Structures are given as structure tokens and as C-alpha cells.
Amino acid sequence: MMDLKNKKVLVVGLGKSGLAAALFLRRRGAQVTVSDVRSADQLTKEIPTLIEQGIMVEAGGHGLLTFRRQDLIVVSPGVPLDTPELAQVKHFGLPVIGELELAARFLKGKILAVTGSNGKTTTTALLGEILTSAGLSTLVGGNIGVPVVSLIDASSDESWSVLEVSSFQLETTDEFHPSIAVILNITPDHLDRHGSFENYCAAKERIFARQNANDCLVLNAGNEPCIAAAKRSKAKAYWFSIENAVAQGAWVEDGQLVYRSGKEAATERVMPLSAIPLKGAHNVENVLAAVVAARLAGVTDDVIRRAIESFKAVEHRLEFVATRNGVEFYNDSKATNVDATSKAIAAFSGGIHLILGGKDKGSPYTVLADLLRERVRAVYTIGVAAEKIESQLRGVVPIHSCITLEKAVAAAASAARPGEVVLLAPACSSYDQFENYEQRGSAFKQFVKGLRD
């Protein structure tokens, strides 16, 4: 555990985790400065709290001297590591870590960490429910919304910290060491930030960088990057699959979710596939991953089954919103990449009116073409990515340029017929028109509620 007393620490980026990190560092006796590119006017909510705690605030940009006068720099996940200021301090040998790494050095108990291009939040929330149902002292946080540093005071030697961790968080880790790590899948995402798929995979694989032979790594047997990652891990590998039996882990067999702890162990029936309350094949994979991780944490099949059966879909993840004039509306605002959108489309047999667009993340939309032809009636584009989407998918299905989400909802609702579906699964981030995917999803729900029956 590091000593922060009187250390000069700079927190870069005042998002939710940056603010929590700054306040934590100050409580531990550090001399804290925060730096954000946003203006003081844009930080009116945060600045009074920080100043009240004796934290210095640099707003409206980063000063090179500010960065060089520190003992430690803590970077928020949303801040790219290739900024000139961070490149300079790395050259001078100053330690640069993220909020996840900072928290990991103080968290007590065991860590169960979940990453993947898609499904992280649902799986993390489900594991939190399962471990809590088993009577284990359970804390849930990370990319799911609660900064990891906010869990430290409640952690104990007996607690489990169930953490959703993103590639942005993992790329600034060093000593982060989960007892159980889960990689749900790795598909192209955040290429605008990482520069290449290889870099993105390397960031994801940092989840097991500190694991050893006493730790467990849970992987998707149907995902090639996961299979490749397992070869670079020192941990015990467990698998999940919706298609084939695995040596140790969970899979689907004769309509049942089954589990076995090892090659020589008996196969156990956990629950019927039909009892899973979540829509879509991708959610079956999420449940299988949770089954494996929960069993490794010592939870019994009965407790796992009951927790899964009572689990409700997480908001903004293939969330049923309402039925209007016989048309069902689904909010999958968290589908912020092409692979997530593919899975959302695949959850419905057809008759989909699909809302696509937002801020482009560098992946091609052409991979959606076959699914669109098979299941989608029309596409309604929004945001700055609309032009790219339209150029890559022209001629596949009818495309309507709507610019805003409100216009897209109205157009899709007008065109859809009873028995069809209006689906928000944008394949893009939200930052062109919204603060985050939650705000975008909430806006979608409000627009749907405003429709006339």
C-alpha cells in the first residue's frame, strides 16, 4: 500500500472517476492538483467541492509545468495517453497510473474483474447479484458507474470487489491483480483511441498481466482473440461456449446450461436455457461467463440459478421500453460498437427499424450488411457518423437521414407496422449529441413515451 502523505499528485480529467480519485487522494494526505481541458464555467459543479477540500484546480487546458511538478500522475480513463503533456512526463520518468490502478493498491479482499468489447455491464451486474445472493460481502464498481476508489473504504479482507474494467482503464494498470478475470469477447472497438486492433487486444489482456497459477481466467471459447490470449496467460483457464462442450467451464447442452470444474469432473446441470430472462444469444454467453466466475468464487448452482432467474436487464442494454400501436421499442444505447449492434439485431427475428449513428469509432459498418438484409426493414441515421454509415450501407436496405434522435424515433414509429420493432442500437459513441450513452438512452425513452398511441 503506497504512502500518499504530502505527495504531490496530479489528477488529469475531472470525470466521475477523476473527481473520486482527487477526493480520495486528498483524504490520504496528498497535495492534490486537478487539470481538465474544460473551462471553469463547464466545471461549476466540481470546482467548489475541490477547493473546499484544499485541492488546486487547473481548468481550460493542461500546463506543461503543472505536469512536471508532481510525484505521481493519475489519469482518468477518458484522457488519451498520447497527449503532449503525458508524453513529456513519461520521458522524464514520472509515474503515470489510472484510477483503477490507484484503487487496486488500496482495495482489500479479492477482485473479480470483467472485461470485453460487449456485455461487461450486464455480466458485472449479474455477478454482483449472484455473489450477494450467496451471502458474500460484495462490492460492485468500475466502468459500471461507481469509481473503484469509492469502494476502498467499504472493502475488507473478506469482501469481493466485482469490477467492470474497460480497455481505457486497463492500459494504465501495473499492479492490478484480480483473483478471477473474465474476458467476454474481444472484437474491434475504440480503434480511434488505440490506433489498431492489436493495441486494443493488448490493452484487454492487461487484465491477466499480474495473474499467476493460483488465479483463474474465464474466456469465450468461440472468440479467436480470447483463444489467443489464453496462451499468454499464467492463470488457470476456464471456458464458456454456446456451441460446444469445454474441458472446464460452462456450455449449453440439450437446452440446459451445464458446468464442470475440470476434465475428470462430472457435468452438472445449472438451469434450463429457457429460464434465462434476458433476450439474445449474446446474453446467454454473458450468463455462461457469470456461471463460471461465480462457481470459481465458491457459489453453488442453486444460488446461481435463483439469482439469474430473478435478474432484470440492465438499463440501456436491449431494454424493452414500450409498445406503441403494436410496435415494440427497445433501447440498446450501450451498443456503441458494430459488434454490439450485430448482437442486438440478432436478438430479433426480423421487422426491425434500426436507429444508427453518433460519433464514429473507426470500425466499418459494411459488416452489418448481411444482418440488415435478413432482419431490418429500414435504417434511420443520426449524428456525425451518418454520412459514413449511409455511404457504406447504401443499397442494402432503405436508409433515412434523420440527423437527430428525436426525428429518427418519429420517422421509425411512423413507418413501423404492428408486430415490428424500433431498435436504438447506434454502433457509435454518443459524444456528438449527448454527454454519454445513458443520456442518449434516456432521451430515446422520453421520445418514445411522447409518441401517441
GUGUDREN-643726 format. One record per residue (C-alpha): x, y, z; residue number from 1; chain. Coordinates in steps of 0.05 Angstrom, whole numbers. Last residue first. Layout:
X=X	Y=Y	Z=Z	num=NUM	cadena=A
...
//
This chain:
X=-1019	Y=112	Z=-586	num=453	cadena=A
X=-985	Y=180	Z=-589	num=452	cadena=A
X=-910	Y=184	Z=-582	num=451	cadena=A
X=-882	Y=223	Z=-522	num=450	cadena=A
X=-863	Y=159	Z=-485	num=449	cadena=A
X=-819	Y=140	Z=-544	num=448	cadena=A
X=-785	Y=208	Z=-543	num=447	cadena=A
X=-772	Y=201	Z=-468	num=446	cadena=A
X=-744	Y=131	Z=-477	num=445	cadena=A
X=-697	Y=155	Z=-532	num=444	cadena=A
X=-674	Y=213	Z=-488	num=443	cadena=A
X=-659	Y=164	Z=-431	num=442	cadena=A
X=-617	Y=122	Z=-479	num=441	cadena=A
X=-578	Y=182	Z=-503	num=440	cadena=A
X=-566	Y=206	Z=-432	num=439	cadena=A
X=-542	Y=137	Z=-413	num=438	cadena=A
X=-497	Y=133	Z=-475	num=437	cadena=A
X=-458	Y=194	Z=-452	num=436	cadena=A
X=-458	Y=270	Z=-455	num=435	cadena=A
X=-502	Y=272	Z=-517	num=434	cadena=A
X=-500	Y=299	Z=-588	num=433	cadena=A
X=-430	Y=284	Z=-614	num=432	cadena=A
X=-409	Y=244	Z=-553	num=431	cadena=A
X=-456	Y=186	Z=-561	num=430	cadena=A
X=-409	Y=131	Z=-584	num=429	cadena=A
X=-427	Y=92	Z=-646	num=428	cadena=A
X=-459	Y=26	Z=-665	num=427	cadena=A
X=-527	Y=60	Z=-654	num=426	cadena=A
X=-571	Y=4	Z=-627	num=425	cadena=A
X=-638	Y=40	Z=-618	num=424	cadena=A
X=-689	Y=-11	Z=-642	num=423	cadena=A
X=-759	Y=0	Z=-668	num=422	cadena=A
X=-792	Y=-68	Z=-674	num=421	cadena=A
X=-848	Y=-97	Z=-717	num=420	cadena=A
X=-911	Y=-134	Z=-696	num=419	cadena=A
X=-956	Y=-75	Z=-714	num=418	cadena=A
X=-925	Y=-34	Z=-771	num=417	cadena=A
X=-864	Y=12	Z=-768	num=416	cadena=A
X=-861	Y=73	Z=-814	num=415	cadena=A
X=-889	Y=126	Z=-767	num=414	cadena=A
X=-850	Y=99	Z=-707	num=413	cadena=A
X=-786	Y=99	Z=-748	num=412	cadena=A
X=-796	Y=171	Z=-770	num=411	cadena=A
X=-814	Y=196	Z=-700	num=410	cadena=A
X=-756	Y=159	Z=-667	num=409	cadena=A
X=-707	Y=185	Z=-720	num=408	cadena=A
X=-732	Y=257	Z=-713	num=407	cadena=A
X=-720	Y=254	Z=-638	num=406	cadena=A
X=-652	Y=222	Z=-647	num=405	cadena=A
X=-628	Y=279	Z=-691	num=404	cadena=A
X=-597	Y=279	Z=-761	num=403	cadena=A
X=-655	Y=240	Z=-793	num=402	cadena=A
X=-624	Y=211	Z=-857	num=401	cadena=A
X=-669	Y=153	Z=-878	num=400	cadena=A
X=-637	Y=90	Z=-906	num=399	cadena=A
X=-675	Y=36	Z=-945	num=398	cadena=A
X=-637	Y=-30	Z=-941	num=397	cadena=A
X=-571	Y=-54	Z=-972	num=396	cadena=A
X=-568	Y=-2	Z=-1028	num=395	cadena=A
X=-526	Y=47	Z=-989	num=394	cadena=A
X=-493	Y=14	Z=-928	num=393	cadena=A
X=-423	Y=42	Z=-932	num=392	cadena=A
X=-442	Y=112	Z=-958	num=391	cadena=A
X=-501	Y=118	Z=-909	num=390	cadena=A
X=-459	Y=97	Z=-849	num=389	cadena=A
X=-403	Y=146	Z=-868	num=388	cadena=A
X=-453	Y=203	Z=-876	num=387	cadena=A
X=-489	Y=187	Z=-812	num=386	cadena=A
X=-426	Y=186	Z=-768	num=385	cadena=A
X=-437	Y=259	Z=-747	num=384	cadena=A
X=-504	Y=245	Z=-715	num=383	cadena=A
X=-566	Y=206	Z=-734	num=382	cadena=A
X=-585	Y=153	Z=-786	num=381	cadena=A
X=-651	Y=115	Z=-793	num=380	cadena=A
X=-644	Y=46	Z=-822	num=379	cadena=A
X=-701	Y=7	Z=-854	num=378	cadena=A
X=-736	Y=-61	Z=-854	num=377	cadena=A
X=-680	Y=-98	Z=-818	num=376	cadena=A
X=-676	Y=-174	Z=-810	num=375	cadena=A
X=-642	Y=-210	Z=-867	num=374	cadena=A
X=-616	Y=-152	Z=-909	num=373	cadena=A
X=-592	Y=-117	Z=-846	num=372	cadena=A
X=-558	Y=-179	Z=-820	num=371	cadena=A
X=-520	Y=-187	Z=-886	num=370	cadena=A
X=-499	Y=-114	Z=-888	num=369	cadena=A
X=-474	Y=-106	Z=-816	num=368	cadena=A
X=-402	Y=-119	Z=-835	num=367	cadena=A
X=-405	Y=-58	Z=-880	num=366	cadena=A
X=-406	Y=-12	Z=-819	num=365	cadena=A
X=-330	Y=-8	Z=-816	num=364	cadena=A
X=-297	Y=9	Z=-749	num=363	cadena=A
X=-265	Y=77	Z=-734	num=362	cadena=A
X=-304	Y=100	Z=-673	num=361	cadena=A
X=-355	Y=145	Z=-707	num=360	cadena=A
X=-394	Y=193	Z=-663	num=359	cadena=A
X=-469	Y=182	Z=-667	num=358	cadena=A
X=-505	Y=136	Z=-714	num=357	cadena=A
X=-556	Y=80	Z=-724	num=356	cadena=A
X=-630	Y=74	Z=-710	num=355	cadena=A
X=-658	Y=8	Z=-735	num=354	cadena=A
X=-729	Y=-7	Z=-756	num=353	cadena=A
X=-731	Y=-82	Z=-746	num=352	cadena=A
X=-783	Y=-130	Z=-777	num=351	cadena=A
X=-739	Y=-191	Z=-765	num=350	cadena=A
X=-723	Y=-249	Z=-718	num=349	cadena=A
X=-698	Y=-205	Z=-662	num=348	cadena=A
X=-637	Y=-217	Z=-618	num=347	cadena=A
X=-593	Y=-218	Z=-680	num=346	cadena=A
X=-602	Y=-143	Z=-687	num=345	cadena=A
X=-575	Y=-131	Z=-617	num=344	cadena=A
X=-517	Y=-177	Z=-629	num=343	cadena=A
X=-498	Y=-141	Z=-693	num=342	cadena=A
X=-504	Y=-74	Z=-656	num=341	cadena=A
X=-455	Y=-98	Z=-603	num=340	cadena=A
X=-407	Y=-119	Z=-658	num=339	cadena=A
X=-412	Y=-51	Z=-692	num=338	cadena=A
X=-395	Y=-10	Z=-630	num=337	cadena=A
X=-433	Y=33	Z=-580	num=336	cadena=A
X=-489	Y=-16	Z=-566	num=335	cadena=A
X=-500	Y=16	Z=-498	num=334	cadena=A
X=-559	Y=55	Z=-527	num=333	cadena=A
X=-595	Y=-11	Z=-533	num=332	cadena=A
X=-666	Y=16	Z=-521	num=331	cadena=A
X=-721	Y=-27	Z=-550	num=330	cadena=A
X=-789	Y=-3	Z=-576	num=329	cadena=A
X=-844	Y=-53	Z=-593	num=328	cadena=A
X=-896	Y=-34	Z=-646	num=327	cadena=A
X=-970	Y=-54	Z=-635	num=326	cadena=A
X=-993	Y=18	Z=-636	num=325	cadena=A
X=-940	Y=36	Z=-584	num=324	cadena=A
X=-907	Y=-18	Z=-542	num=323	cadena=A
X=-858	Y=6	Z=-490	num=322	cadena=A
X=-785	Y=10	Z=-468	num=321	cadena=A
X=-755	Y=-60	Z=-470	num=320	cadena=A
X=-681	Y=-54	Z=-453	num=319	cadena=A
X=-631	Y=-85	Z=-501	num=318	cadena=A
X=-578	Y=-55	Z=-455	num=317	cadena=A
X=-597	Y=17	Z=-437	num=316	cadena=A
X=-618	Y=-2	Z=-366	num=315	cadena=A
X=-593	Y=-70	Z=-342	num=314	cadena=A
X=-639	Y=-128	Z=-356	num=313	cadena=A
X=-672	Y=-156	Z=-293	num=312	cadena=A
X=-644	Y=-216	Z=-254	num=311	cadena=A
X=-694	Y=-260	Z=-217	num=310	cadena=A
X=-678	Y=-323	Z=-257	num=309	cadena=A
X=-604	Y=-309	Z=-254	num=308	cadena=A
X=-603	Y=-303	Z=-178	num=307	cadena=A
X=-643	Y=-367	Z=-169	num=306	cadena=A
X=-597	Y=-406	Z=-216	num=305	cadena=A
X=-533	Y=-382	Z=-183	num=304	cadena=A
X=-559	Y=-398	Z=-113	num=303	cadena=A
X=-578	Y=-468	Z=-134	num=302	cadena=A
X=-512	Y=-480	Z=-172	num=301	cadena=A
X=-469	Y=-463	Z=-111	num=300	cadena=A
X=-424	Y=-402	Z=-103	num=299	cadena=A
X=-350	Y=-414	Z=-89	num=298	cadena=A
X=-318	Y=-356	Z=-126	num=297	cadena=A
X=-299	Y=-405	Z=-182	num=296	cadena=A
X=-372	Y=-424	Z=-186	num=295	cadena=A
X=-390	Y=-350	Z=-194	num=294	cadena=A
X=-339	Y=-340	Z=-249	num=293	cadena=A
X=-364	Y=-400	Z=-288	num=292	cadena=A
X=-438	Y=-382	Z=-281	num=291	cadena=A
X=-423	Y=-309	Z=-298	num=290	cadena=A
X=-390	Y=-329	Z=-363	num=289	cadena=A
X=-449	Y=-373	Z=-380	num=288	cadena=A
X=-496	Y=-315	Z=-366	num=287	cadena=A
X=-458	Y=-268	Z=-411	num=286	cadena=A
X=-457	Y=-321	Z=-466	num=285	cadena=A
X=-533	Y=-329	Z=-460	num=284	cadena=A
X=-536	Y=-254	Z=-463	num=283	cadena=A
X=-503	Y=-255	Z=-531	num=282	cadena=A
X=-556	Y=-304	Z=-555	num=281	cadena=A
X=-610	Y=-251	Z=-544	num=280	cadena=A
X=-662	Y=-230	Z=-492	num=279	cadena=A
X=-650	Y=-236	Z=-417	num=278	cadena=A
X=-696	Y=-276	Z=-370	num=277	cadena=A
X=-656	Y=-341	Z=-373	num=276	cadena=A
X=-705	Y=-396	Z=-354	num=275	cadena=A
X=-709	Y=-424	Z=-425	num=274	cadena=A
X=-636	Y=-445	Z=-423	num=273	cadena=A
X=-654	Y=-492	Z=-367	num=272	cadena=A
X=-611	Y=-487	Z=-304	num=271	cadena=A
X=-545	Y=-510	Z=-273	num=270	cadena=A
X=-539	Y=-582	Z=-295	num=269	cadena=A
X=-473	Y=-611	Z=-271	num=268	cadena=A
X=-422	Y=-649	Z=-313	num=267	cadena=A
X=-379	Y=-695	Z=-271	num=266	cadena=A
X=-306	Y=-678	Z=-261	num=265	cadena=A
X=-247	Y=-710	Z=-298	num=264	cadena=A
X=-235	Y=-653	Z=-346	num=263	cadena=A
X=-248	Y=-600	Z=-293	num=262	cadena=A
X=-300	Y=-559	Z=-256	num=261	cadena=A
X=-359	Y=-578	Z=-299	num=260	cadena=A
X=-418	Y=-535	Z=-316	num=259	cadena=A
X=-484	Y=-542	Z=-354	num=258	cadena=A
X=-535	Y=-492	Z=-380	num=257	cadena=A
X=-591	Y=-535	Z=-407	num=256	cadena=A
X=-628	Y=-539	Z=-474	num=255	cadena=A
X=-595	Y=-605	Z=-493	num=254	cadena=A
X=-525	Y=-578	Z=-477	num=253	cadena=A
X=-504	Y=-505	Z=-469	num=252	cadena=A
X=-435	Y=-491	Z=-441	num=251	cadena=A
X=-397	Y=-478	Z=-377	num=250	cadena=A
X=-326	Y=-486	Z=-352	num=249	cadena=A
X=-273	Y=-540	Z=-356	num=248	cadena=A
X=-257	Y=-582	Z=-417	num=247	cadena=A
X=-309	Y=-546	Z=-459	num=246	cadena=A
X=-373	Y=-572	Z=-493	num=245	cadena=A
X=-391	Y=-535	Z=-557	num=244	cadena=A
X=-438	Y=-482	Z=-585	num=243	cadena=A
X=-458	Y=-432	Z=-531	num=242	cadena=A
X=-388	Y=-433	Z=-501	num=241	cadena=A
X=-354	Y=-417	Z=-435	num=240	cadena=A
X=-282	Y=-430	Z=-416	num=239	cadena=A
X=-236	Y=-436	Z=-356	num=238	cadena=A
X=-162	Y=-422	Z=-359	num=237	cadena=A
X=-117	Y=-429	Z=-298	num=236	cadena=A
X=-73	Y=-367	Z=-296	num=235	cadena=A
X=-4	Y=-358	Z=-329	num=234	cadena=A
X=-35	Y=-324	Z=-390	num=233	cadena=A
X=-4	Y=-315	Z=-459	num=232	cadena=A
X=-35	Y=-376	Z=-490	num=231	cadena=A
X=-103	Y=-354	Z=-463	num=230	cadena=A
X=-99	Y=-290	Z=-504	num=229	cadena=A
X=-100	Y=-329	Z=-570	num=228	cadena=A
X=-164	Y=-365	Z=-551	num=227	cadena=A
X=-194	Y=-298	Z=-528	num=226	cadena=A
X=-174	Y=-266	Z=-594	num=225	cadena=A
X=-208	Y=-324	Z=-631	num=224	cadena=A
X=-275	Y=-318	Z=-596	num=223	cadena=A
X=-318	Y=-381	Z=-591	num=222	cadena=A
X=-285	Y=-408	Z=-528	num=221	cadena=A
X=-300	Y=-344	Z=-491	num=220	cadena=A
X=-253	Y=-338	Z=-431	num=219	cadena=A
X=-251	Y=-343	Z=-355	num=218	cadena=A
X=-182	Y=-333	Z=-324	num=217	cadena=A
X=-169	Y=-361	Z=-255	num=216	cadena=A
X=-113	Y=-346	Z=-205	num=215	cadena=A
X=-66	Y=-393	Z=-167	num=214	cadena=A
X=-22	Y=-403	Z=-228	num=213	cadena=A
X=-7	Y=-328	Z=-232	num=212	cadena=A
X=-45	Y=-265	Z=-251	num=211	cadena=A
X=-8	Y=-198	Z=-257	num=210	cadena=A
X=-18	Y=-189	Z=-333	num=209	cadena=A
X=-88	Y=-220	Z=-330	num=208	cadena=A
X=-130	Y=-157	Z=-342	num=207	cadena=A
X=-73	Y=-130	Z=-384	num=206	cadena=A
X=-101	Y=-173	Z=-440	num=205	cadena=A
X=-153	Y=-120	Z=-456	num=204	cadena=A
X=-99	Y=-68	Z=-470	num=203	cadena=A
X=-61	Y=-117	Z=-515	num=202	cadena=A
X=-125	Y=-131	Z=-554	num=201	cadena=A
X=-135	Y=-57	Z=-566	num=200	cadena=A
X=-63	Y=-48	Z=-589	num=199	cadena=A
X=-71	Y=-106	Z=-638	num=198	cadena=A
X=-137	Y=-77	Z=-663	num=197	cadena=A
X=-101	Y=-13	Z=-681	num=196	cadena=A
X=-97	Y=60	Z=-663	num=195	cadena=A
X=-119	Y=53	Z=-591	num=194	cadena=A
X=-164	Y=114	Z=-588	num=193	cadena=A
X=-198	Y=115	Z=-656	num=192	cadena=A
X=-195	Y=39	Z=-655	num=191	cadena=A
X=-243	Y=42	Z=-595	num=190	cadena=A
X=-274	Y=-24	Z=-616	num=189	cadena=A
X=-257	Y=-85	Z=-658	num=188	cadena=A
X=-279	Y=-150	Z=-624	num=187	cadena=A
X=-253	Y=-182	Z=-560	num=186	cadena=A
X=-302	Y=-226	Z=-522	num=185	cadena=A
X=-325	Y=-240	Z=-450	num=184	cadena=A
X=-256	Y=-235	Z=-418	num=183	cadena=A
X=-265	Y=-253	Z=-344	num=182	cadena=A
X=-212	Y=-247	Z=-290	num=181	cadena=A
X=-215	Y=-283	Z=-223	num=180	cadena=A
X=-163	Y=-268	Z=-169	num=179	cadena=A
X=-156	Y=-199	Z=-200	num=178	cadena=A
X=-87	Y=-166	Z=-196	num=177	cadena=A
X=-77	Y=-92	Z=-214	num=176	cadena=A
X=-3	Y=-80	Z=-201	num=175	cadena=A
X=12	Y=-44	Z=-268	num=174	cadena=A
X=-51	Y=-13	Z=-296	num=173	cadena=A
X=-57	Y=47	Z=-344	num=172	cadena=A
X=-79	Y=7	Z=-405	num=171	cadena=A
X=-132	Y=-28	Z=-363	num=170	cadena=A
X=-175	Y=33	Z=-351	num=169	cadena=A
X=-181	Y=52	Z=-424	num=168	cadena=A
X=-191	Y=-21	Z=-443	num=167	cadena=A
X=-251	Y=-23	Z=-397	num=166	cadena=A
X=-260	Y=-55	Z=-329	num=165	cadena=A
X=-325	Y=-77	Z=-296	num=164	cadena=A
X=-307	Y=-94	Z=-225	num=163	cadena=A
X=-335	Y=-144	Z=-174	num=162	cadena=A
X=-298	Y=-128	Z=-109	num=161	cadena=A
X=-305	Y=-189	Z=-64	num=160	cadena=A
X=-301	Y=-177	Z=10	num=159	cadena=A
X=-270	Y=-220	Z=66	num=158	cadena=A
X=-206	Y=-179	Z=77	num=157	cadena=A
X=-249	Y=-116	Z=77	num=156	cadena=A
X=-274	Y=-65	Z=27	num=155	cadena=A
X=-322	Y=-9	Z=48	num=154	cadena=A
X=-268	Y=45	Z=50	num=153	cadena=A
X=-240	Y=23	Z=-18	num=152	cadena=A
X=-304	Y=21	Z=-58	num=151	cadena=A
X=-303	Y=95	Z=-79	num=150	cadena=A
X=-234	Y=85	Z=-108	num=149	cadena=A
X=-266	Y=37	Z=-158	num=148	cadena=A
X=-310	Y=92	Z=-187	num=147	cadena=A
X=-384	Y=72	Z=-187	num=146	cadena=A
X=-414	Y=73	Z=-257	num=145	cadena=A
X=-407	Y=4	Z=-289	num=144	cadena=A
X=-336	Y=23	Z=-311	num=143	cadena=A
X=-312	Y=6	Z=-242	num=142	cadena=A
X=-360	Y=-16	Z=-187	num=141	cadena=A
X=-394	Y=-72	Z=-149	num=140	cadena=A
X=-378	Y=-90	Z=-76	num=139	cadena=A
X=-397	Y=-158	Z=-47	num=138	cadena=A
X=-392	Y=-188	Z=22	num=137	cadena=A
X=-415	Y=-258	Z=5	num=136	cadena=A
X=-484	Y=-282	Z=26	num=135	cadena=A
X=-494	Y=-324	Z=-36	num=134	cadena=A
X=-547	Y=-275	Z=-60	num=133	cadena=A
X=-494	Y=-220	Z=-58	num=132	cadena=A
X=-448	Y=-263	Z=-101	num=131	cadena=A
X=-503	Y=-275	Z=-152	num=130	cadena=A
X=-527	Y=-203	Z=-154	num=129	cadena=A
X=-457	Y=-175	Z=-164	num=128	cadena=A
X=-445	Y=-228	Z=-217	num=127	cadena=A
X=-507	Y=-204	Z=-254	num=126	cadena=A
X=-484	Y=-131	Z=-251	num=125	cadena=A
X=-415	Y=-150	Z=-277	num=124	cadena=A
X=-445	Y=-193	Z=-333	num=123	cadena=A
X=-494	Y=-139	Z=-355	num=122	cadena=A
X=-441	Y=-84	Z=-352	num=121	cadena=A
X=-387	Y=-123	Z=-390	num=120	cadena=A
X=-431	Y=-150	Z=-446	num=119	cadena=A
X=-391	Y=-123	Z=-504	num=118	cadena=A
X=-318	Y=-109	Z=-521	num=117	cadena=A
X=-296	Y=-150	Z=-462	num=116	cadena=A
X=-276	Y=-140	Z=-389	num=115	cadena=A
X=-297	Y=-169	Z=-322	num=114	cadena=A
X=-256	Y=-166	Z=-257	num=113	cadena=A
X=-267	Y=-208	Z=-195	num=112	cadena=A
X=-222	Y=-178	Z=-141	num=111	cadena=A
X=-209	Y=-208	Z=-72	num=110	cadena=A
X=-204	Y=-173	Z=-5	num=109	cadena=A
X=-177	Y=-104	Z=9	num=108	cadena=A
X=-172	Y=-48	Z=-42	num=107	cadena=A
X=-113	Y=1	Z=-31	num=106	cadena=A
X=-65	Y=-13	Z=-89	num=105	cadena=A
X=-123	Y=-32	Z=-134	num=104	cadena=A
X=-153	Y=37	Z=-125	num=103	cadena=A
X=-93	Y=73	Z=-156	num=102	cadena=A
X=-91	Y=22	Z=-213	num=101	cadena=A
X=-165	Y=33	Z=-228	num=100	cadena=A
X=-156	Y=109	Z=-224	num=99	cadena=A
X=-101	Y=106	Z=-276	num=98	cadena=A
X=-26	Y=109	Z=-270	num=97	cadena=A
X=31	Y=154	Z=-293	num=96	cadena=A
X=97	Y=152	Z=-255	num=95	cadena=A
X=146	Y=208	Z=-274	num=94	cadena=A
X=204	Y=183	Z=-315	num=93	cadena=A
X=222	Y=248	Z=-351	num=92	cadena=A
X=200	Y=218	Z=-418	num=91	cadena=A
X=135	Y=196	Z=-385	num=90	cadena=A
X=125	Y=268	Z=-364	num=89	cadena=A
X=133	Y=292	Z=-436	num=88	cadena=A
X=86	Y=241	Z=-467	num=87	cadena=A
X=34	Y=259	Z=-414	num=86	cadena=A
X=37	Y=333	Z=-432	num=85	cadena=A
X=38	Y=321	Z=-507	num=84	cadena=A
X=-26	Y=277	Z=-504	num=83	cadena=A
X=-12	Y=205	Z=-523	num=82	cadena=A
X=-44	Y=174	Z=-461	num=81	cadena=A
X=-115	Y=193	Z=-483	num=80	cadena=A
X=-158	Y=221	Z=-426	num=79	cadena=A
X=-226	Y=187	Z=-418	num=78	cadena=A
X=-200	Y=136	Z=-368	num=77	cadena=A
X=-177	Y=189	Z=-318	num=76	cadena=A
X=-102	Y=195	Z=-309	num=75	cadena=A
X=-67	Y=196	Z=-241	num=74	cadena=A
X=1	Y=230	Z=-241	num=73	cadena=A
X=51	Y=219	Z=-185	num=72	cadena=A
X=108	Y=258	Z=-153	num=71	cadena=A
X=88	Y=323	Z=-188	num=70	cadena=A
X=119	Y=388	Z=-213	num=69	cadena=A
X=127	Y=365	Z=-285	num=68	cadena=A
X=53	Y=362	Z=-300	num=67	cadena=A
X=37	Y=432	Z=-276	num=66	cadena=A
X=98	Y=457	Z=-315	num=65	cadena=A
X=68	Y=431	Z=-380	num=64	cadena=A
X=2	Y=467	Z=-367	num=63	cadena=A
X=-61	Y=429	Z=-386	num=62	cadena=A
X=-123	Y=465	Z=-412	num=61	cadena=A
X=-184	Y=506	Z=-393	num=60	cadena=A
X=-183	Y=490	Z=-319	num=59	cadena=A
X=-127	Y=480	Z=-268	num=58	cadena=A
X=-156	Y=466	Z=-199	num=57	cadena=A
X=-119	Y=462	Z=-132	num=56	cadena=A
X=-149	Y=416	Z=-80	num=55	cadena=A
X=-158	Y=443	Z=-9	num=54	cadena=A
X=-222	Y=404	Z=5	num=53	cadena=A
X=-266	Y=466	Z=-4	num=52	cadena=A
X=-229	Y=479	Z=-69	num=51	cadena=A
X=-250	Y=411	Z=-96	num=50	cadena=A
X=-323	Y=416	Z=-76	num=49	cadena=A
X=-329	Y=486	Z=-105	num=48	cadena=A
X=-296	Y=465	Z=-171	num=47	cadena=A
X=-340	Y=404	Z=-188	num=46	cadena=A
X=-408	Y=433	Z=-204	num=45	cadena=A
X=-381	Y=496	Z=-238	num=44	cadena=A
X=-336	Y=455	Z=-283	num=43	cadena=A
X=-361	Y=480	Z=-351	num=42	cadena=A
X=-353	Y=552	Z=-329	num=41	cadena=A
X=-282	Y=537	Z=-306	num=40	cadena=A
X=-266	Y=514	Z=-377	num=39	cadena=A
X=-257	Y=442	Z=-398	num=38	cadena=A
X=-186	Y=417	Z=-413	num=37	cadena=A
X=-180	Y=390	Z=-342	num=36	cadena=A
X=-125	Y=391	Z=-290	num=35	cadena=A
X=-131	Y=371	Z=-217	num=34	cadena=A
X=-80	Y=387	Z=-163	num=33	cadena=A
X=-73	Y=346	Z=-100	num=32	cadena=A
X=-24	Y=352	Z=-41	num=31	cadena=A
X=-34	Y=282	Z=-13	num=30	cadena=A
X=-58	Y=267	Z=57	num=29	cadena=A
X=-100	Y=205	Z=46	num=28	cadena=A
X=-164	Y=245	Z=46	num=27	cadena=A
X=-134	Y=287	Z=-10	num=26	cadena=A
X=-120	Y=225	Z=-52	num=25	cadena=A
X=-192	Y=201	Z=-43	num=24	cadena=A
X=-220	Y=269	Z=-63	num=23	cadena=A
X=-178	Y=270	Z=-126	num=22	cadena=A
X=-194	Y=198	Z=-144	num=21	cadena=A
X=-269	Y=210	Z=-137	num=20	cadena=A
X=-265	Y=271	Z=-182	num=19	cadena=A
X=-224	Y=234	Z=-234	num=18	cadena=A
X=-272	Y=174	Z=-232	num=17	cadena=A
X=-333	Y=216	Z=-246	num=16	cadena=A
X=-299	Y=258	Z=-299	num=15	cadena=A
X=-248	Y=310	Z=-280	num=14	cadena=A
X=-190	Y=294	Z=-324	num=13	cadena=A
X=-117	Y=291	Z=-303	num=12	cadena=A
X=-106	Y=282	Z=-228	num=11	cadena=A
X=-38	Y=310	Z=-206	num=10	cadena=A
X=-6	Y=284	Z=-142	num=9	cadena=A
X=46	Y=319	Z=-98	num=8	cadena=A
X=60	Y=271	Z=-40	num=7	cadena=A
X=48	Y=300	Z=29	num=6	cadena=A
X=24	Y=233	Z=56	num=5	cadena=A
X=9	Y=187	Z=-3	num=4	cadena=A
X=42	Y=124	Z=25	num=3	cadena=A
X=31	Y=65	Z=-23	num=2	cadena=A
X=0	Y=0	Z=0	num=1	cadena=A
//
